[in-house]
Amino acid sequence: MTGSDSNAPVPTEIKLHQASRVMELSFVDGASFRLPYEFLRVYSPSADVRGHGPGQETLQVGKREVTIAEVEAVGHYAIRPKFSDGHDTGIYSWDYLYELGSRHDAMWDEYLKRLNAAGASRDADPNAAAAAPAHACGHQH
């Protein structure tokens, strides 16, 4: 896999809007996007979400109320958001953030269709017991 495309748009500004739970991005080419935290969370580029190959994706459910506690810079090419549900392994390159912004509507529609097909919800299950973090290693206690 090659590194980041040197011609890819670079963000000039990244703002977190906590009340509306939206990340606002402005790019050098003039493009700007408002990406909901939930959208960013369900399309995390992490192995926890994407798996290690085609068909290994894990449908993210119950993420409607997720927030971003902080964002960490990763070199000069990406950010790593820390989500309120404990997820913090997704590294979002500038290329990927631009793709998410450019394809938001189609990707969101696809997510809603997959959620519906699975009979799952965007809302957290209030009756579910507190689950172990998604990155738990599965050791028996």
C-alpha positions in Angstrom: 0.0 0.0 0.0 1.4 3.4 -0.9 1.4 6.4 1.3 -0.9 9.4 1.2 -1.3 11.0 -2.3 0.8 14.2 -2.3 -1.9 15.9 -4.5 -4.7 15.1 -2.0 -6.4 18.1 -0.5 -5.2 19.0 3.0 -7.5 20.4 5.6 -7.0 24.0 6.6 -9.3 23.8 9.5 -10.9 21.1 11.6 -13.6 22.1 14.2 -15.5 19.9 16.6 -19.1 21.1 17.3 -20.0 19.2 20.5 -23.7 20.4 20.7 -24.5 19.2 17.2 -21.9 16.3 17.2 -20.4 17.3 13.9 -16.9 17.7 12.7 -16.4 20.6 10.3 -13.6 20.3 7.8 -12.3 23.0 5.4 -9.8 22.0 2.7 -7.2 24.0 0.7 -9.2 23.4 -2.5 -12.2 25.3 -1.0 -14.2 22.2 -0.2 -15.8 22.0 3.2 -17.8 19.2 4.9 -19.8 18.7 8.0 -19.5 15.1 9.1 -21.6 13.8 12.0 -19.7 12.0 14.7 -21.9 9.0 14.3 -21.0 8.8 10.6 -17.3 9.1 11.3 -17.6 6.4 14.0 -19.5 3.8 11.8 -17.1 4.4 8.9 -13.9 4.2 11.1 -11.0 3.0 9.0 -9.9 0.7 11.9 -9.6 -3.1 11.7 -12.3 -3.3 14.5 -14.8 -1.9 12.0 -13.4 -2.8 8.6 -11.9 -6.2 9.4 -8.8 -7.5 7.7 -10.3 -7.9 4.2 -13.5 -7.8 2.1 -16.5 -9.3 3.8 -15.0 -9.0 7.3 -16.6 -5.6 8.1 -18.4 -5.3 11.4 -21.7 -3.4 11.3 -21.6 -0.7 13.9 -24.9 -0.3 15.8 -26.1 2.0 18.6 -23.8 4.9 17.7 -26.4 7.7 17.4 -25.2 9.5 20.6 -21.5 8.9 20.2 -19.3 12.0 20.7 -15.6 12.8 20.1 -13.7 13.6 23.3 -10.6 14.7 21.5 -8.7 14.5 18.2 -5.0 13.6 18.0 -2.8 14.6 15.0 -1.0 11.7 13.3 2.0 13.1 11.6 1.1 15.6 8.9 -1.4 13.3 7.1 -4.1 12.2 9.5 -6.1 12.5 12.7 -7.1 9.9 15.3 -10.4 10.8 17.1 -11.1 9.4 20.5 -14.8 8.5 20.6 -17.0 8.4 23.8 -17.6 4.7 23.4 -13.9 4.0 23.9 -13.0 3.6 20.2 -9.7 5.2 19.4 -7.9 3.1 16.8 -9.2 4.6 13.6 -6.6 6.8 11.8 -8.4 9.1 9.3 -6.1 10.2 6.6 -6.8 13.5 4.8 -7.7 11.4 1.7 -10.2 9.4 3.6 -11.8 12.4 5.3 -12.1 14.0 1.9 -13.7 10.8 0.5 -16.1 10.7 3.5 -17.1 14.2 2.9 -17.5 13.8 -0.9 -19.5 10.6 -0.6 -21.4 11.2 2.7 -24.9 10.9 1.3 -24.4 7.7 -0.6 -22.4 6.1 2.2 -25.0 7.1 4.9 -27.8 5.6 2.8 -25.8 2.4 2.4 -25.2 2.3 6.2 -28.9 2.8 6.9 -29.8 0.0 4.5 -27.3 -2.4 6.1 -28.6 -1.5 9.5 -32.2 -2.1 8.5 -31.4 -5.4 6.8 -29.7 -6.5 10.0 -32.7 -5.5 12.1 -30.4 -3.2 14.1 -30.7 0.3 15.5 -28.7 3.5 15.6 -29.7 3.8 19.2 -27.9 2.0 22.0 -29.8 -0.8 23.6 -30.8 0.5 27.1 -31.2 -3.1 28.3 -27.8 -4.4 27.2 -25.2 -5.1 29.9 -22.1 -3.0 29.7 -20.0 -4.7 27.0 -16.3 -5.2 27.1 -14.4 -2.7 24.8 -14.3 -3.8 21.2 -10.6 -4.3 21.4 -10.8 -6.7 24.3 -8.5 -9.7 23.6 -10.9 -12.4 24.7 -8.8 -13.9 27.5 -10.8 -16.0 30.0 -10.9 -14.8 33.6 
